[in-house]
């Protein structure tokens, strides 16, 4: 049966971005998910049944790539370099200075960002994966080393626009290869290792989104956005059109072996045990709001609030000023990152519903205070 409906532009944009992120194969799967969720909801509680339009909006909000209105910072008269999409598509498996692991003892680091330059609280929900952050700091470390070798002098800062252009091309190439393995392995929505990487059909928009979320920006007032600055792994300056440098923690994270970058794009995990251990320990020490939010999610799941809606209500207690949409976005990002860290797992409820459960690592994280003990 063919059904034609009119969908508001705002929902069309959310659907498009969700598809580009890799969570859905196409618009048909997205809308089918919304309809099936609505039918399941209607069977259990007719009084709370939604319209089809509401169901489409809900399924977008309940997934790990929830889309909310984003206030873009103004860039003045500065023009961003054009992305060479054709070059990105032509690149073969990147190695060497692109993503290969090296020794970074000689790479000079920069001071951590002042926390006053960063938003308070846990990471924004759109920073929904950590592997893209790993890819960025690895590429930055290698690029700093390359520049230092060419100049025969130390280099702490490099040009931000040039670097973000370069790393977005690499991320797209890596993303396409990882996505192919995701498909061959039959990984479902929320399980794909390519999530967060710029694999969308519109290459330029997809890479721009990657740059915004997983490289970062320096706003005119000096504030920083993006996951790497928020995690104090990189720092940025406005000088010379924008520069970026690696912090000591960023250099340490870059040096850790990674399954995908160092073992092959057919790896079964996006982060190694050492990388996961580093992240949990790092945010506990320098970004306590993120660590507290992870604990809140783990505790809620243990106590039975394991569905997206009830879990969002628990996350909302972290900040009473958050709107329901903001709380949903924060919850979505938290559960996605915790899934990648191996702290939570997903299980199906009904045909398309999702519930979360703690893994053995997640239980130890919550109840024993251990962080990926070597014998686990």
Residue pairs with C-beta under 8 A, 6 or more apart in sequence:
5 52
5 53
7 15
7 53
7 56
8 53
11 53
11 56
11 57
11 60
13 67
14 57
14 60
14 67
15 27
15 30
15 31
15 56
15 60
17 65
17 67
17 209
18 24
18 30
18 60
18 63
18 65
18 67
19 25
19 26
19 27
19 30
19 200
20 199
20 200
20 201
20 202
20 205
20 206
20 209
21 65
21 195
21 196
21 200
22 179
22 182
22 192
22 194
22 195
22 197
22 199
23 63
23 64
23 65
23 189
23 190
23 192
23 195
24 30
24 33
24 189
30 56
30 59
30 60
31 56
33 59
33 352
34 52
34 55
34 56
34 58
34 59
35 52
35 55
36 351
36 352
37 55
37 58
37 59
37 62
37 352
37 353
38 49
38 50
38 52
38 55
40 350
40 351
40 352
40 353
41 48
41 49
41 50
41 55
42 49
50 58
60 66
60 67
61 325
61 328
61 332
62 308
62 309
62 328
62 332
62 354
63 189
63 190
63 332
64 128
64 190
64 195
64 332
64 333
64 335
64 336
64 339
65 126
65 128
65 195
65 332
66 125
66 328
66 329
66 332
68 125
68 126
68 325
68 326
68 328
68 329
70 126
73 217
73 219
73 220
73 225
74 220
76 220
78 241
78 242
80 161
80 165
81 161
81 162
81 165
83 165
83 168
83 169
83 203
83 204
83 207
83 208
84 165
84 169
85 203
85 204
85 207
87 169
88 168
88 169
88 170
88 172
88 173
88 203
88 207
89 172
89 173
89 203
91 169
91 170
91 173
92 173
93 173
93 177
93 265
94 170
94 173
94 174
96 142
97 142
97 143
97 145
97 146
98 139
98 142
98 170
99 135
99 138
99 139
99 142
99 170
99 174
99 261
100 142
100 261
100 262
101 138
101 255
101 257
101 258
101 261
101 262
102 141
102 142
102 145
103 255
104 141
104 145
104 251
104 254
104 255
106 145
106 148
107 141
107 144
107 145
107 148
107 246
107 251
108 144
108 148
108 154
108 155
108 156
109 156
109 245
109 246
109 247
109 248
109 250
109 251
110 156
110 157
110 235
110 245
110 246
110 247
111 235
111 247
112 232
112 235
112 247
112 248
112 249
112 286
113 224
113 229
113 232
113 235
113 236
117 222
117 223
117 224
117 229
118 223
118 224
118 229
118 230
119 223
119 225
119 230
120 289
121 289
121 293
121 318
121 319
121 330
122 287
122 289
122 290
122 292
122 293
122 294
122 318
122 330
122 333
122 334
123 227
123 230
123 231
123 290
123 333
123 334
123 337
124 230
124 329
124 330
124 333
125 328
125 329
125 330
125 331
125 332
125 333
125 334
126 213
126 329
126 333
127 133
127 213
127 214
127 226
127 227
127 230
127 333
127 337
128 195
128 196
128 332
128 333
128 336
128 337
129 195
129 196
129 270
129 336
129 337
129 340
130 270
130 271
130 275
130 279
130 337
130 340
130 341
131 193
131 196
131 197
131 258
131 260
131 270
131 271
131 340
132 171
132 196
132 197
132 210
132 213
132 214
132 227
133 214
133 227
133 228
133 231
133 233
133 253
134 253
134 254
134 258
134 261
134 270
134 271
134 275
135 167
135 170
135 171
135 174
135 197
135 214
135 261
136 167
136 171
136 214
136 215
136 228
136 234
137 228
137 233
137 234
137 246
137 250
137 251
137 253
137 254
138 254
138 258
138 261
139 163
139 166
139 167
139 170
140 158
140 163
140 167
140 234
140 244
140 246
140 250
140 254
141 246
141 250
141 251
141 254
141 255
143 158
143 163
143 166
144 155
144 156
144 158
144 245
144 246
147 155
147 158
148 154
148 155
156 245
157 237
157 243
157 244
157 245
158 243
158 244
158 245
159 240
159 241
159 242
159 243
159 244
160 215
160 218
160 236
160 241
160 242
160 243
160 244
161 241
161 242
163 215
163 244
164 211
164 215
164 244
165 211
167 211
167 215
168 198
168 207
168 208
168 210
168 211
168 215
169 207
171 197
171 198
171 207
171 210
171 214
172 197
172 198
172 199
172 203
172 206
172 207
172 210
174 197
174 260
174 261
174 265
175 194
175 197
175 198
175 199
176 194
176 199
177 265
178 193
178 194
178 197
178 260
178 265
179 192
179 194
179 197
179 199
180 265
181 193
181 265
181 266
182 191
182 192
182 193
182 194
185 268
187 193
190 336
190 339
190 346
190 354
191 339
191 346
193 260
193 267
193 269
193 270
195 336
196 210
196 213
196 214
197 210
198 206
198 207
198 209
198 210
199 206
200 206
200 209
212 225
212 226
213 226
213 227
214 226
214 227
214 228
215 226
215 228
215 244
216 224
216 225
216 226
216 227
216 228
216 229
216 230
216 234
216 236
216 244
217 224
217 225
217 226
217 236
218 224
218 236
218 237
218 238
218 242
219 225
220 238
222 238
224 230
224 235
224 236
228 234
228 250
229 235
229 236
230 287
231 249
231 282
231 283
231 286
231 287
231 290
232 247
232 249
232 250
232 286
232 287
233 246
233 247
233 249
233 250
233 253
234 244
234 245
234 246
234 247
234 250
235 244
235 245
235 247
236 242
236 243
236 244
236 245
237 243
237 244
237 245
246 254
249 282
249 286
252 278
253 275
253 278
253 279
253 282
256 272
256 274
256 275
256 278
257 263
257 272
257 274
258 270
258 271
258 272
258 275
259 267
259 268
259 269
259 270
259 271
259 272
260 267
260 270
269 342
270 340
271 279
271 340
271 341
273 372
276 341
276 342
276 372
277 371
277 372
279 341
280 291
280 294
280 341
280 365
280 371
280 372
281 371
283 290
283 291
283 294
284 291
284 371
289 318
292 318
293 315
293 318
293 330
293 334
294 334
294 337
294 338
294 343
294 365
295 365
295 366
296 314
296 315
296 317
296 318
297 311
297 314
297 315
297 331
297 334
297 335
297 338
297 344
298 338
298 343
298 344
298 358
298 362
298 365
298 366
299 314
299 366
300 306
300 310
300 311
300 314
300 315
301 311
301 344
301 356
301 357
301 358
301 362
302 358
302 363
302 366
305 311
305 313
305 314
306 355
306 356
306 357
307 349
307 353
307 354
307 355
307 356
308 328
308 331
308 332
308 354
311 331
311 335
311 356
312 324
312 327
312 328
312 331
313 327
315 327
315 330
315 331
315 334
316 322
316 324
316 327
318 330
319 327
322 330
335 344
335 356
338 344
338 362
339 345
339 346
341 361
342 359
342 361
342 362
342 372
343 358
343 359
343 361
343 362
343 365
344 356
344 357
344 358
344 359
344 362
345 356
345 357
345 358
345 359
346 354
346 355
346 356
346 357
347 354
347 355
347 356
347 357
348 354
348 355
349 355
358 366
360 376
361 372
361 376
364 370
364 373
364 376
365 371
370 376
